[in-house]
Amino acid sequence: MASMRSTVTTLGGAASAQPNEFDYKRIVRALEQRRRYRYVTPVVTKTANGYRIQSPCCSRNVDPDGGVIDIALVLFDERKGNWRLLRKDHAIGVWELDSEFSRLAELLDHLKEDAERRFWQ
């Protein structure tokens, strides 16, 4: 009988529930429903305590050559028990906190809509 592997990872000695395969797949599926730039395929990678979303720059607003750019950083704050959504300030190359959510579903709804074009530039 095959044993099941735990989704809890250890980073710097502390156990973390993020990233995990379940939430990773939820994010990938949610991005398929976004409003902006639906004709490109974003890439989701697991990072410490969360997920990094990148995508080709179709508008060429950030990268004139249309290369892959950072879209969002989704992090789980275990201490507060909430999700943090960060956006990249491409002009200075720094991640900035956009908003915090108690549930991942709420964060994904905000990211998919992106009414102010803070992420899908």
MODELLER restraints for C-alpha pairs under 7 A, 6 or more apart:
rsr = mdl.restraints
at = mdl.atoms
rsr.add(forms.Gaussian(group=physical.xy_distance, feature=features.Distance(at['CA:7:A'], at['CA:17:A']), mean=6.73, stdev=0.5))
rsr.add(forms.Gaussian(group=physical.xy_distance, feature=features.Distance(at['CA:7:A'], at['CA:20:A']), mean=5.38, stdev=0.5))
rsr.add(forms.Gaussian(group=physical.xy_distance, feature=features.Distance(at['CA:8:A'], at['CA:15:A']), mean=6.42, stdev=0.5))
rsr.add(forms.Gaussian(group=physical.xy_distance, feature=features.Distance(at['CA:8:A'], at['CA:16:A']), mean=5.54, stdev=0.5))
rsr.add(forms.Gaussian(group=physical.xy_distance, feature=features.Distance(at['CA:8:A'], at['CA:17:A']), mean=4.76, stdev=0.5))
rsr.add(forms.Gaussian(group=physical.xy_distance, feature=features.Distance(at['CA:8:A'], at['CA:18:A']), mean=6.95, stdev=0.5))
rsr.add(forms.Gaussian(group=physical.xy_distance, feature=features.Distance(at['CA:9:A'], at['CA:15:A']), mean=5.75, stdev=0.5))
rsr.add(forms.Gaussian(group=physical.xy_distance, feature=features.Distance(at['CA:9:A'], at['CA:16:A']), mean=5.33, stdev=0.5))
rsr.add(forms.Gaussian(group=physical.xy_distance, feature=features.Distance(at['CA:9:A'], at['CA:17:A']), mean=6.55, stdev=0.5))
rsr.add(forms.Gaussian(group=physical.xy_distance, feature=features.Distance(at['CA:10:A'], at['CA:16:A']), mean=6.00, stdev=0.5))
rsr.add(forms.Gaussian(group=physical.xy_distance, feature=features.Distance(at['CA:16:A'], at['CA:49:A']), mean=6.84, stdev=0.5))
rsr.add(forms.Gaussian(group=physical.xy_distance, feature=features.Distance(at['CA:18:A'], at['CA:49:A']), mean=4.68, stdev=0.5))
rsr.add(forms.Gaussian(group=physical.xy_distance, feature=features.Distance(at['CA:18:A'], at['CA:50:A']), mean=5.53, stdev=0.5))
rsr.add(forms.Gaussian(group=physical.xy_distance, feature=features.Distance(at['CA:18:A'], at['CA:76:A']), mean=6.81, stdev=0.5))
rsr.add(forms.Gaussian(group=physical.xy_distance, feature=features.Distance(at['CA:19:A'], at['CA:46:A']), mean=5.93, stdev=0.5))
rsr.add(forms.Gaussian(group=physical.xy_distance, feature=features.Distance(at['CA:19:A'], at['CA:47:A']), mean=6.78, stdev=0.5))
rsr.add(forms.Gaussian(group=physical.xy_distance, feature=features.Distance(at['CA:19:A'], at['CA:48:A']), mean=6.90, stdev=0.5))
rsr.add(forms.Gaussian(group=physical.xy_distance, feature=features.Distance(at['CA:19:A'], at['CA:49:A']), mean=5.57, stdev=0.5))
rsr.add(forms.Gaussian(group=physical.xy_distance, feature=features.Distance(at['CA:19:A'], at['CA:50:A']), mean=4.96, stdev=0.5))
rsr.add(forms.Gaussian(group=physical.xy_distance, feature=features.Distance(at['CA:19:A'], at['CA:51:A']), mean=6.85, stdev=0.5))
rsr.add(forms.Gaussian(group=physical.xy_distance, feature=features.Distance(at['CA:28:A'], at['CA:44:A']), mean=6.75, stdev=0.5))
rsr.add(forms.Gaussian(group=physical.xy_distance, feature=features.Distance(at['CA:30:A'], at['CA:108:A']), mean=6.61, stdev=0.5))
rsr.add(forms.Gaussian(group=physical.xy_distance, feature=features.Distance(at['CA:31:A'], at['CA:112:A']), mean=6.39, stdev=0.5))
rsr.add(forms.Gaussian(group=physical.xy_distance, feature=features.Distance(at['CA:33:A'], at['CA:112:A']), mean=6.63, stdev=0.5))
rsr.add(forms.Gaussian(group=physical.xy_distance, feature=features.Distance(at['CA:34:A'], at['CA:112:A']), mean=4.04, stdev=0.5))
rsr.add(forms.Gaussian(group=physical.xy_distance, feature=features.Distance(at['CA:34:A'], at['CA:113:A']), mean=6.18, stdev=0.5))
rsr.add(forms.Gaussian(group=physical.xy_distance, feature=features.Distance(at['CA:35:A'], at['CA:112:A']), mean=6.03, stdev=0.5))
rsr.add(forms.Gaussian(group=physical.xy_distance, feature=features.Distance(at['CA:35:A'], at['CA:113:A']), mean=5.71, stdev=0.5))
rsr.add(forms.Gaussian(group=physical.xy_distance, feature=features.Distance(at['CA:36:A'], at['CA:120:A']), mean=6.29, stdev=0.5))
rsr.add(forms.Gaussian(group=physical.xy_distance, feature=features.Distance(at['CA:40:A'], at['CA:56:A']), mean=6.74, stdev=0.5))
rsr.add(forms.Gaussian(group=physical.xy_distance, feature=features.Distance(at['CA:41:A'], at['CA:55:A']), mean=6.51, stdev=0.5))
rsr.add(forms.Gaussian(group=physical.xy_distance, feature=features.Distance(at['CA:42:A'], at['CA:53:A']), mean=6.63, stdev=0.5))
rsr.add(forms.Gaussian(group=physical.xy_distance, feature=features.Distance(at['CA:42:A'], at['CA:54:A']), mean=5.53, stdev=0.5))
rsr.add(forms.Gaussian(group=physical.xy_distance, feature=features.Distance(at['CA:42:A'], at['CA:55:A']), mean=4.28, stdev=0.5))
rsr.add(forms.Gaussian(group=physical.xy_distance, feature=features.Distance(at['CA:43:A'], at['CA:53:A']), mean=5.68, stdev=0.5))
rsr.add(forms.Gaussian(group=physical.xy_distance, feature=features.Distance(at['CA:43:A'], at['CA:54:A']), mean=5.20, stdev=0.5))
rsr.add(forms.Gaussian(group=physical.xy_distance, feature=features.Distance(at['CA:43:A'], at['CA:55:A']), mean=6.08, stdev=0.5))
rsr.add(forms.Gaussian(group=physical.xy_distance, feature=features.Distance(at['CA:44:A'], at['CA:51:A']), mean=6.45, stdev=0.5))
rsr.add(forms.Gaussian(group=physical.xy_distance, feature=features.Distance(at['CA:44:A'], at['CA:52:A']), mean=5.63, stdev=0.5))
rsr.add(forms.Gaussian(group=physical.xy_distance, feature=features.Distance(at['CA:44:A'], at['CA:53:A']), mean=4.63, stdev=0.5))
rsr.add(forms.Gaussian(group=physical.xy_distance, feature=features.Distance(at['CA:44:A'], at['CA:54:A']), mean=6.56, stdev=0.5))
rsr.add(forms.Gaussian(group=physical.xy_distance, feature=features.Distance(at['CA:45:A'], at['CA:51:A']), mean=5.56, stdev=0.5))
rsr.add(forms.Gaussian(group=physical.xy_distance, feature=features.Distance(at['CA:45:A'], at['CA:52:A']), mean=5.24, stdev=0.5))
rsr.add(forms.Gaussian(group=physical.xy_distance, feature=features.Distance(at['CA:45:A'], at['CA:53:A']), mean=6.61, stdev=0.5))
rsr.add(forms.Gaussian(group=physical.xy_distance, feature=features.Distance(at['CA:46:A'], at['CA:52:A']), mean=6.36, stdev=0.5))
rsr.add(forms.Gaussian(group=physical.xy_distance, feature=features.Distance(at['CA:49:A'], at['CA:75:A']), mean=5.54, stdev=0.5))
rsr.add(forms.Gaussian(group=physical.xy_distance, feature=features.Distance(at['CA:49:A'], at['CA:76:A']), mean=5.63, stdev=0.5))
rsr.add(forms.Gaussian(group=physical.xy_distance, feature=features.Distance(at['CA:50:A'], at['CA:74:A']), mean=5.45, stdev=0.5))
rsr.add(forms.Gaussian(group=physical.xy_distance, feature=features.Distance(at['CA:50:A'], at['CA:75:A']), mean=4.27, stdev=0.5))
rsr.add(forms.Gaussian(group=physical.xy_distance, feature=features.Distance(at['CA:50:A'], at['CA:76:A']), mean=5.91, stdev=0.5))
rsr.add(forms.Gaussian(group=physical.xy_distance, feature=features.Distance(at['CA:51:A'], at['CA:73:A']), mean=5.91, stdev=0.5))
rsr.add(forms.Gaussian(group=physical.xy_distance, feature=features.Distance(at['CA:51:A'], at['CA:74:A']), mean=5.12, stdev=0.5))
rsr.add(forms.Gaussian(group=physical.xy_distance, feature=features.Distance(at['CA:51:A'], at['CA:75:A']), mean=6.48, stdev=0.5))
rsr.add(forms.Gaussian(group=physical.xy_distance, feature=features.Distance(at['CA:52:A'], at['CA:72:A']), mean=6.06, stdev=0.5))
rsr.add(forms.Gaussian(group=physical.xy_distance, feature=features.Distance(at['CA:52:A'], at['CA:73:A']), mean=4.61, stdev=0.5))
rsr.add(forms.Gaussian(group=physical.xy_distance, feature=features.Distance(at['CA:52:A'], at['CA:74:A']), mean=6.34, stdev=0.5))
rsr.add(forms.Gaussian(group=physical.xy_distance, feature=features.Distance(at['CA:53:A'], at['CA:70:A']), mean=6.19, stdev=0.5))
rsr.add(forms.Gaussian(group=physical.xy_distance, feature=features.Distance(at['CA:53:A'], at['CA:71:A']), mean=5.41, stdev=0.5))
rsr.add(forms.Gaussian(group=physical.xy_distance, feature=features.Distance(at['CA:53:A'], at['CA:72:A']), mean=5.14, stdev=0.5))
rsr.add(forms.Gaussian(group=physical.xy_distance, feature=features.Distance(at['CA:53:A'], at['CA:73:A']), mean=6.21, stdev=0.5))
rsr.add(forms.Gaussian(group=physical.xy_distance, feature=features.Distance(at['CA:54:A'], at['CA:68:A']), mean=6.36, stdev=0.5))
rsr.add(forms.Gaussian(group=physical.xy_distance, feature=features.Distance(at['CA:54:A'], at['CA:69:A']), mean=5.43, stdev=0.5))
rsr.add(forms.Gaussian(group=physical.xy_distance, feature=features.Distance(at['CA:54:A'], at['CA:70:A']), mean=4.43, stdev=0.5))
rsr.add(forms.Gaussian(group=physical.xy_distance, feature=features.Distance(at['CA:54:A'], at['CA:71:A']), mean=5.09, stdev=0.5))
rsr.add(forms.Gaussian(group=physical.xy_distance, feature=features.Distance(at['CA:55:A'], at['CA:68:A']), mean=5.11, stdev=0.5))
rsr.add(forms.Gaussian(group=physical.xy_distance, feature=features.Distance(at['CA:55:A'], at['CA:69:A']), mean=5.57, stdev=0.5))
rsr.add(forms.Gaussian(group=physical.xy_distance, feature=features.Distance(at['CA:55:A'], at['CA:70:A']), mean=6.66, stdev=0.5))
rsr.add(forms.Gaussian(group=physical.xy_distance, feature=features.Distance(at['CA:55:A'], at['CA:71:A']), mean=6.63, stdev=0.5))
rsr.add(forms.Gaussian(group=physical.xy_distance, feature=features.Distance(at['CA:56:A'], at['CA:66:A']), mean=5.92, stdev=0.5))
rsr.add(forms.Gaussian(group=physical.xy_distance, feature=features.Distance(at['CA:56:A'], at['CA:67:A']), mean=5.25, stdev=0.5))
rsr.add(forms.Gaussian(group=physical.xy_distance, feature=features.Distance(at['CA:56:A'], at['CA:68:A']), mean=4.05, stdev=0.5))
rsr.add(forms.Gaussian(group=physical.xy_distance, feature=features.Distance(at['CA:56:A'], at['CA:69:A']), mean=6.07, stdev=0.5))
rsr.add(forms.Gaussian(group=physical.xy_distance, feature=features.Distance(at['CA:57:A'], at['CA:63:A']), mean=6.12, stdev=0.5))
rsr.add(forms.Gaussian(group=physical.xy_distance, feature=features.Distance(at['CA:57:A'], at['CA:66:A']), mean=4.54, stdev=0.5))
rsr.add(forms.Gaussian(group=physical.xy_distance, feature=features.Distance(at['CA:57:A'], at['CA:67:A']), mean=5.65, stdev=0.5))
rsr.add(forms.Gaussian(group=physical.xy_distance, feature=features.Distance(at['CA:57:A'], at['CA:68:A']), mean=5.89, stdev=0.5))
rsr.add(forms.Gaussian(group=physical.xy_distance, feature=features.Distance(at['CA:57:A'], at['CA:69:A']), mean=6.18, stdev=0.5))
rsr.add(forms.Gaussian(group=physical.xy_distance, feature=features.Distance(at['CA:58:A'], at['CA:66:A']), mean=5.58, stdev=0.5))
rsr.add(forms.Gaussian(group=physical.xy_distance, feature=features.Distance(at['CA:59:A'], at['CA:121:A']), mean=6.91, stdev=0.5))
rsr.add(forms.Gaussian(group=physical.xy_distance, feature=features.Distance(at['CA:60:A'], at['CA:66:A']), mean=5.37, stdev=0.5))
rsr.add(forms.Gaussian(group=physical.xy_distance, feature=features.Distance(at['CA:61:A'], at['CA:121:A']), mean=6.74, stdev=0.5))
rsr.add(forms.Gaussian(group=physical.xy_distance, feature=features.Distance(at['CA:62:A'], at['CA:90:A']), mean=6.87, stdev=0.5))
rsr.add(forms.Gaussian(group=physical.xy_distance, feature=features.Distance(at['CA:70:A'], at['CA:88:A']), mean=6.49, stdev=0.5))
rsr.add(forms.Gaussian(group=physical.xy_distance, feature=features.Distance(at['CA:71:A'], at['CA:87:A']), mean=6.44, stdev=0.5))
rsr.add(forms.Gaussian(group=physical.xy_distance, feature=features.Distance(at['CA:71:A'], at['CA:88:A']), mean=6.67, stdev=0.5))
rsr.add(forms.Gaussian(group=physical.xy_distance, feature=features.Distance(at['CA:71:A'], at['CA:119:A']), mean=5.22, stdev=0.5))
rsr.add(forms.Gaussian(group=physical.xy_distance, feature=features.Distance(at['CA:71:A'], at['CA:120:A']), mean=6.42, stdev=0.5))
rsr.add(forms.Gaussian(group=physical.xy_distance, feature=features.Distance(at['CA:72:A'], at['CA:85:A']), mean=6.88, stdev=0.5))
rsr.add(forms.Gaussian(group=physical.xy_distance, feature=features.Distance(at['CA:72:A'], at['CA:86:A']), mean=5.63, stdev=0.5))
rsr.add(forms.Gaussian(group=physical.xy_distance, feature=features.Distance(at['CA:72:A'], at['CA:87:A']), mean=4.89, stdev=0.5))
rsr.add(forms.Gaussian(group=physical.xy_distance, feature=features.Distance(at['CA:72:A'], at['CA:88:A']), mean=6.68, stdev=0.5))
rsr.add(forms.Gaussian(group=physical.xy_distance, feature=features.Distance(at['CA:72:A'], at['CA:119:A']), mean=6.42, stdev=0.5))
rsr.add(forms.Gaussian(group=physical.xy_distance, feature=features.Distance(at['CA:73:A'], at['CA:85:A']), mean=5.93, stdev=0.5))
rsr.add(forms.Gaussian(group=physical.xy_distance, feature=features.Distance(at['CA:73:A'], at['CA:86:A']), mean=4.99, stdev=0.5))
rsr.add(forms.Gaussian(group=physical.xy_distance, feature=features.Distance(at['CA:73:A'], at['CA:87:A']), mean=6.47, stdev=0.5))
rsr.add(forms.Gaussian(group=physical.xy_distance, feature=features.Distance(at['CA:74:A'], at['CA:84:A']), mean=5.86, stdev=0.5))
rsr.add(forms.Gaussian(group=physical.xy_distance, feature=features.Distance(at['CA:74:A'], at['CA:85:A']), mean=4.91, stdev=0.5))
rsr.add(forms.Gaussian(group=physical.xy_distance, feature=features.Distance(at['CA:74:A'], at['CA:86:A']), mean=6.46, stdev=0.5))
rsr.add(forms.Gaussian(group=physical.xy_distance, feature=features.Distance(at['CA:75:A'], at['CA:83:A']), mean=5.70, stdev=0.5))
rsr.add(forms.Gaussian(group=physical.xy_distance, feature=features.Distance(at['CA:75:A'], at['CA:84:A']), mean=5.10, stdev=0.5))
rsr.add(forms.Gaussian(group=physical.xy_distance, feature=features.Distance(at['CA:75:A'], at['CA:85:A']), mean=6.58, stdev=0.5))
rsr.add(forms.Gaussian(group=physical.xy_distance, feature=features.Distance(at['CA:76:A'], at['CA:82:A']), mean=5.92, stdev=0.5))
rsr.add(forms.Gaussian(group=physical.xy_distance, feature=features.Distance(at['CA:76:A'], at['CA:83:A']), mean=4.53, stdev=0.5))
rsr.add(forms.Gaussian(group=physical.xy_distance, feature=features.Distance(at['CA:76:A'], at['CA:84:A']), mean=6.17, stdev=0.5))
rsr.add(forms.Gaussian(group=physical.xy_distance, feature=features.Distance(at['CA:77:A'], at['CA:83:A']), mean=6.03, stdev=0.5))
rsr.add(forms.Gaussian(group=physical.xy_distance, feature=features.Distance(at['CA:82:A'], at['CA:100:A']), mean=6.76, stdev=0.5))
rsr.add(forms.Gaussian(group=physical.xy_distance, feature=features.Distance(at['CA:82:A'], at['CA:101:A']), mean=5.76, stdev=0.5))
rsr.add(forms.Gaussian(group=physical.xy_distance, feature=features.Distance(at['CA:82:A'], at['CA:102:A']), mean=4.68, stdev=0.5))
rsr.add(forms.Gaussian(group=physical.xy_distance, feature=features.Distance(at['CA:82:A'], at['CA:103:A']), mean=6.81, stdev=0.5))
rsr.add(forms.Gaussian(group=physical.xy_distance, feature=features.Distance(at['CA:83:A'], at['CA:100:A']), mean=5.56, stdev=0.5))
rsr.add(forms.Gaussian(group=physical.xy_distance, feature=features.Distance(at['CA:83:A'], at['CA:101:A']), mean=5.08, stdev=0.5))
rsr.add(forms.Gaussian(group=physical.xy_distance, feature=features.Distance(at['CA:83:A'], at['CA:102:A']), mean=6.06, stdev=0.5))
rsr.add(forms.Gaussian(group=physical.xy_distance, feature=features.Distance(at['CA:83:A'], at['CA:103:A']), mean=6.63, stdev=0.5))
rsr.add(forms.Gaussian(group=physical.xy_distance, feature=features.Distance(at['CA:83:A'], at['CA:104:A']), mean=6.37, stdev=0.5))
rsr.add(forms.Gaussian(group=physical.xy_distance, feature=features.Distance(at['CA:84:A'], at['CA:99:A']), mean=6.06, stdev=0.5))
rsr.add(forms.Gaussian(group=physical.xy_distance, feature=features.Distance(at['CA:84:A'], at['CA:100:A']), mean=4.49, stdev=0.5))
rsr.add(forms.Gaussian(group=physical.xy_distance, feature=features.Distance(at['CA:84:A'], at['CA:101:A']), mean=6.46, stdev=0.5))
rsr.add(forms.Gaussian(group=physical.xy_distance, feature=features.Distance(at['CA:85:A'], at['CA:97:A']), mean=6.19, stdev=0.5))
rsr.add(forms.Gaussian(group=physical.xy_distance, feature=features.Distance(at['CA:85:A'], at['CA:98:A']), mean=5.61, stdev=0.5))
rsr.add(forms.Gaussian(group=physical.xy_distance, feature=features.Distance(at['CA:85:A'], at['CA:99:A']), mean=5.41, stdev=0.5))
rsr.add(forms.Gaussian(group=physical.xy_distance, feature=features.Distance(at['CA:85:A'], at['CA:100:A']), mean=6.12, stdev=0.5))
rsr.add(forms.Gaussian(group=physical.xy_distance, feature=features.Distance(at['CA:85:A'], at['CA:107:A']), mean=7.00, stdev=0.5))
rsr.add(forms.Gaussian(group=physical.xy_distance, feature=features.Distance(at['CA:86:A'], at['CA:95:A']), mean=6.03, stdev=0.5))
rsr.add(forms.Gaussian(group=physical.xy_distance, feature=features.Distance(at['CA:86:A'], at['CA:96:A']), mean=5.26, stdev=0.5))
rsr.add(forms.Gaussian(group=physical.xy_distance, feature=features.Distance(at['CA:86:A'], at['CA:97:A']), mean=4.36, stdev=0.5))
rsr.add(forms.Gaussian(group=physical.xy_distance, feature=features.Distance(at['CA:86:A'], at['CA:98:A']), mean=5.05, stdev=0.5))
rsr.add(forms.Gaussian(group=physical.xy_distance, feature=features.Distance(at['CA:87:A'], at['CA:95:A']), mean=5.59, stdev=0.5))
rsr.add(forms.Gaussian(group=physical.xy_distance, feature=features.Distance(at['CA:87:A'], at['CA:96:A']), mean=5.39, stdev=0.5))
rsr.add(forms.Gaussian(group=physical.xy_distance, feature=features.Distance(at['CA:87:A'], at['CA:97:A']), mean=6.47, stdev=0.5))
rsr.add(forms.Gaussian(group=physical.xy_distance, feature=features.Distance(at['CA:87:A'], at['CA:98:A']), mean=6.14, stdev=0.5))
rsr.add(forms.Gaussian(group=physical.xy_distance, feature=features.Distance(at['CA:87:A'], at['CA:119:A']), mean=6.08, stdev=0.5))
rsr.add(forms.Gaussian(group=physical.xy_distance, feature=features.Distance(at['CA:88:A'], at['CA:94:A']), mean=5.74, stdev=0.5))
rsr.add(forms.Gaussian(group=physical.xy_distance, feature=features.Distance(at['CA:88:A'], at['CA:95:A']), mean=4.44, stdev=0.5))
rsr.add(forms.Gaussian(group=physical.xy_distance, feature=features.Distance(at['CA:88:A'], at['CA:96:A']), mean=6.06, stdev=0.5))
rsr.add(forms.Gaussian(group=physical.xy_distance, feature=features.Distance(at['CA:89:A'], at['CA:95:A']), mean=6.12, stdev=0.5))
rsr.add(forms.Gaussian(group=physical.xy_distance, feature=features.Distance(at['CA:89:A'], at['CA:96:A']), mean=6.79, stdev=0.5))
rsr.add(forms.Gaussian(group=physical.xy_distance, feature=features.Distance(at['CA:101:A'], at['CA:107:A']), mean=5.87, stdev=0.5))
